[in-house]
Amino acid sequence: MKGMEECPRFLLDLLNQIYEIPEREGLLSLIYRTLKEPFELSPALALIPYDGKSGVFQLDGHVLLPGPSRWIEEWLIYFSKIDPLASHLFHKNSISALRYSDFLSEEKHFSSRFFKEFLSKIPASWVLVLPLSCYGDKLGMIWLTRESREKDFNDLECEIATTLCRHAALALKVQEWRNHPPIDQNSGIVVVDPEGKRVFRNEEMERIFPEDPPDWITREDQAQRNPIIQTGRGAFRARTFPVRSGSSQSDVSGEDTKKGKVVILEPYPPRILLCQRMKELDLSRRQSEIVLEVMRGKTNKEISEKLLVSIQTVKDHIHDIFRHLKVRNRSELILRVMGDIPFSNNL
């Protein structure tokens, strides 16, 4: 495959950028531009969302590159039922990239009803599917397609795509959190007007800060410098959302409108999201408890006091966790748990 000698560099560059993309179309475009030459992709790369509540692929919300087409809609309505990969992904929570040759021989693939009635009508002979699953939620799948009938996606490409699909799923989840942030019931909320006056705070914020919240919480540079806040009620992550104020007339006239803000303090790290992650990493209950405290910034002494064990026991557990997850320090441990950095450095 042309360009595979650049694999380590293009994959690393892609993973370095993937979490900064603000919308799905941009994420898919980045993946397409990066993989187009080394993977010899045809011009048909698609994001097909999956509705976890109804249990079906969604008719709306799909994205296709490089341009609009009806083939995704036709696949969703007519052909997803006879697509062997779709059937597999529908019933199983796969986290590895898949191709048709994992299920069918080349002869059966080209003689299948799915190929004859669908694949032969679009610029694709081979399809590599990246299932998108994050914290147990099925988000959809990305289709990578190749026109050449002579060359299926190889094992190395599948390995690269498997690493990518986990990051792509997490990046899509990050986009979702940014655009429609869920609010934990234990989150503190404070509303600040354009002059910096606090006009509202919920009961949880009053419990976190019985007096007025410190001024530095609402400063714009706080979240950029250190969004994790240590309080008497534990660690919280600060998120700030600007709220524009002013009359509709000023909006229409183009005059500047002042911005207030809403600051949300969320318990960190979120237990619900980490529960599934700890299981995926095959951590014991005690190891999971220690990882949670490490992520909250607690020292070995503080962990030992909370868990009622000796400091040496905490050190032994942390050593075992580092060895099990193949990390060297606490920073890499947090990246492993929150960012799913690859175990292998060979790619």
C-alpha positions in Angstrom: 0.0 0.0 0.0 1.4 3.3 -1.0 2.4 5.6 1.8 2.4 3.1 4.6 5.9 4.0 5.6 4.4 7.3 6.8 1.9 5.4 9.0 3.3 6.3 12.4 3.4 10.0 11.5 0.0 10.4 9.9 -1.7 8.4 12.6 -0.1 10.4 15.3 -0.9 13.7 13.6 -4.5 12.6 13.2 -4.9 11.6 16.9 -3.3 14.9 17.9 -6.0 16.9 16.0 -9.1 14.8 16.3 -10.3 16.1 19.7 -10.1 19.8 18.6 -12.7 19.5 15.8 -16.0 21.2 16.8 -18.4 19.4 14.5 -19.0 16.0 12.9 -18.4 17.2 9.3 -15.0 18.6 10.2 -14.1 15.4 12.0 -15.0 13.2 9.0 -13.2 15.6 6.6 -10.0 15.4 8.7 -10.2 11.6 8.7 -10.8 11.5 5.0 -8.0 13.9 4.1 -5.5 12.0 6.3 -6.4 8.5 5.2 -7.2 9.1 1.5 -3.7 8.6 0.1 -2.2 6.0 2.4 -5.5 3.9 2.4 -6.2 4.6 -1.3 -9.7 5.6 -0.5 -12.4 6.2 -3.1 -14.4 9.4 -2.8 -17.1 7.9 -0.6 -16.5 8.1 3.1 -19.6 8.2 5.4 -20.6 8.7 9.0 -23.8 6.7 9.7 -25.3 7.5 13.2 -26.9 4.9 15.4 -29.8 5.6 17.7 -29.1 3.8 20.9 -32.7 4.4 22.2 -34.5 2.9 19.2 -31.8 0.5 18.3 -31.6 1.4 14.6 -29.4 3.3 12.3 -30.7 6.9 11.8 -32.1 8.3 8.7 -31.0 11.8 9.7 -27.7 13.0 10.9 -25.5 11.2 8.4 -22.6 12.7 6.7 -21.0 11.8 3.3 -17.8 13.0 1.7 -16.9 14.5 -0.5 -20.4 15.6 -1.5 -24.1 14.9 -1.2 -25.6 11.7 -2.4 -28.6 9.5 -1.9 -26.7 6.3 -1.4 -26.6 6.4 2.4 -30.4 6.9 2.5 -30.9 4.0 0.1 -28.6 1.9 2.3 -30.5 2.8 5.4 -33.9 2.2 3.9 -33.3 -0.8 1.7 -29.9 -2.4 2.0 -28.8 -2.3 5.6 -30.9 -5.5 6.2 -28.7 -7.5 3.8 -25.4 -5.9 4.7 -23.5 -8.6 6.7 -21.4 -6.0 8.6 -24.5 -4.0 9.6 -26.2 -7.1 10.9 -23.1 -7.9 13.0 -22.7 -4.4 14.4 -26.5 -4.3 15.1 -26.3 -7.3 17.4 -22.8 -6.9 18.9 -20.9 -4.1 20.5 -17.8 -4.4 18.4 -14.9 -2.0 19.0 -12.7 -3.3 16.2 -12.6 -2.2 12.6 -14.3 -4.8 10.3 -14.2 -5.7 6.6 -16.4 -8.0 4.6 -13.5 -10.5 4.1 -13.8 -11.1 7.9 -17.1 -12.8 7.2 -17.1 -13.8 3.5 -14.7 -15.2 1.0 -13.8 -12.9 -1.9 -15.9 -15.1 -4.2 -18.9 -15.0 -1.9 -18.4 -11.2 -1.4 -18.6 -10.4 -5.1 -21.5 -12.8 -5.7 -23.5 -11.7 -2.8 -26.8 -9.9 -3.2 -25.4 -7.0 -1.2 -22.6 -6.4 -3.6 -24.7 -6.9 -6.7 -27.6 -4.7 -5.6 -25.7 -2.1 -3.7 -21.9 -1.9 -3.7 -21.7 -2.2 -7.5 -23.9 0.9 -7.8 -21.6 3.2 -5.8 -17.8 3.8 -6.2 -16.9 1.0 -3.8 -15.8 -2.7 -4.0 -14.4 -3.0 -0.5 -15.6 -1.4 2.7 -13.8 -1.1 6.0 -16.2 -0.1 8.8 -15.2 1.7 12.0 -17.8 1.0 14.7 -18.2 4.0 17.0 -18.8 3.0 20.6 -18.0 5.1 23.7 -18.6 4.3 27.3 -21.1 1.6 26.2 -23.1 3.9 23.9 -23.3 3.0 20.2 -22.8 6.2 18.2 -22.8 4.8 14.7 -20.1 3.8 12.2 -17.7 5.3 9.7 -17.4 3.7 6.2 -14.1 3.7 4.5 -14.4 2.6 0.9 -12.1 1.5 -1.9 -12.9 1.0 -5.5 -10.2 -1.4 -6.6 -11.6 -4.9 -6.8 -8.1 -6.4 -6.6 -7.2 -5.0 -3.2 -9.1 -5.5 0.0 -8.1 -3.6 3.2 -5.2 -5.4 4.8 -4.5 -6.4 8.4 -2.3 -3.4 9.1 -4.9 -1.0 7.9 -7.5 -2.8 10.1 -5.2 -2.4 13.1 -4.7 1.4 12.3 -8.5 1.8 11.8 -9.2 0.0 15.1 -7.0 2.5 17.0 -8.7 5.3 15.1 -12.3 4.2 15.7 -11.9 4.3 19.5 -10.6 7.9 19.3 -13.1 9.0 16.7 -15.9 7.7 19.0 -14.6 9.6 22.0 -14.0 12.7 19.9 -17.7 12.6 18.7 -18.7 12.2 22.4 -16.6 15.2 23.3 -18.4 17.2 20.6 -21.7 16.1 22.0 -20.7 17.2 25.5 -19.5 20.5 24.1 -22.6 21.3 22.1 -25.2 19.7 24.4 -23.4 19.4 27.7 -25.2 17.1 30.2 -25.5 18.5 33.7 -25.0 16.1 36.6 -27.6 16.5 39.3 -24.7 17.1 41.7 -23.3 20.0 39.7 -23.1 23.5 41.0 -24.4 26.3 38.7 -23.8 30.0 39.0 -25.0 32.7 36.5 -23.0 35.9 36.2 -24.3 39.1 34.5 -22.1 41.1 32.0 -20.9 43.3 34.9 -19.6 40.3 36.8 -22.5 40.2 39.4 -23.7 36.8 40.4 -27.4 36.8 39.8 -28.2 33.1 40.5 -26.7 30.0 42.0 -28.4 26.7 42.6 -28.6 24.8 45.9 -25.6 22.5 45.0 -23.4 25.6 44.4 -24.5 26.9 47.8 -23.4 23.6 49.3 -20.1 23.7 47.5 -19.5 27.3 48.5 -21.6 28.4 51.4 -20.3 31.9 50.9 -20.1 33.6 47.5 -18.0 31.6 45.0 -14.5 32.9 44.7 -14.0 35.5 42.0 -11.4 33.4 40.2 -14.0 30.8 39.3 -15.7 33.1 36.8 -12.5 34.4 35.2 -12.1 33.3 31.5 -8.5 32.2 32.0 -9.4 29.8 34.9 -10.8 27.0 32.7 -7.9 27.3 30.3 -5.2 27.2 33.0 -6.7 24.7 35.4 -10.4 23.6 35.0 -10.1 21.2 38.0 -11.1 22.9 41.3 -10.5 21.3 44.7 -13.1 22.2 47.3 -14.2 20.9 50.7 -16.8 18.7 48.9 -14.2 17.1 46.6 -12.9 17.9 43.1 -15.0 19.6 40.4 -14.4 20.5 36.8 -15.3 24.1 35.8 -17.1 24.7 32.5 -17.9 28.2 31.4 -20.6 29.1 28.7 -21.0 32.7 27.5 -24.6 34.0 27.5 -25.3 37.0 25.3 -27.5 39.7 26.7 -29.1 42.7 25.0 -32.3 43.6 23.1 -33.3 42.0 19.8 -32.9 45.4 18.2 -29.2 45.6 19.1 -28.8 42.1 17.6 -30.4 43.1 14.4 -28.5 46.4 14.2 -25.2 44.6 14.6 -24.3 46.6 17.8 -22.1 44.8 20.3 -24.0 43.0 23.0 -22.5 42.3 26.4 -22.0 38.7 27.4 -22.7 37.2 30.8 -21.8 33.6 31.6 -23.0 30.4 33.2 -20.4 28.5 35.2 -21.0 24.8 35.9 -19.0 22.9 38.5 -19.3 19.2 37.8 -18.1 16.4 40.1 -14.8 15.1 38.7 -14.2 12.6 37.4 -17.8 11.6 36.6 -18.4 8.2 38.2 -21.1 7.1 35.7 -18.8 7.5 32.7 -15.8 6.0 34.4 -17.6 2.9 35.6 -17.7 1.3 32.1 -14.2 2.4 31.4 -12.8 0.7 34.5 -14.4 -2.5 33.4 -12.9 -2.2 29.9 -9.5 -1.7 31.5 -10.0 -4.8 33.6 -9.3 -3.0 36.9 -10.4 -4.5 40.2 -12.7 -2.7 42.5 -9.9 -1.5 44.8 -7.7 -0.5 41.8 -10.7 1.5 40.4 -11.1 3.3 43.7 -7.4 4.2 43.7 -7.5 5.4 40.1 -10.5 7.6 40.9 -8.6 9.3 43.8 -5.5 9.7 41.6 -7.6 11.5 39.0 -8.9 13.8 41.7 -5.3 14.8 42.5 -5.0 13.0 45.8 -1.6 12.1 47.3 -0.7 8.6 48.4 -1.2 9.7 52.0 -4.6 11.2 51.3 -5.7 8.0 49.5 -4.5 5.8 52.3 -6.5 7.9 54.8 -9.7 7.8 52.8 -9.5 4.0 52.0 -8.2 3.1 55.5 -5.1 1.3 54.2 -1.4 1.9 54.6 0.6 4.2 52.4 2.7 1.2 51.3 -0.4 -0.7 50.2 -1.5 2.3 48.1 2.0 2.4 46.5 1.8 -1.3 45.8 -1.6 -0.9 44.1 -0.4 2.0 42.0 2.7 0.1 40.9 0.4 -2.8 39.9 -1.9 -0.4 38.0 1.0 1.2 36.2 2.3 -2.2 35.1 -1.2 -3.5 34.1 -2.0 -0.4 32.0 1.6 0.0 30.7 2.0 3.6 31.9 4.9 5.2 33.6 3.4 8.0 35.7 0.1 9.5 36.9 -0.2 11.8 33.9 -0.1 8.8 31.6 -2.5 7.0 33.8 -5.1 9.8 33.5 -4.6 9.9 29.7 -5.1 6.1 29.5 -8.3 6.2 31.5 -9.8 9.4 29.9 -8.3 9.4 26.5 -7.8 5.7 25.6 -4.2 6.2 24.4 -3.1 3.1 22.5 -1.3 0.3 24.4 1.2 -0.3 21.5 3.7 2.3 20.4 4.3 0.4 17.1 1.8 2.4 15.0 
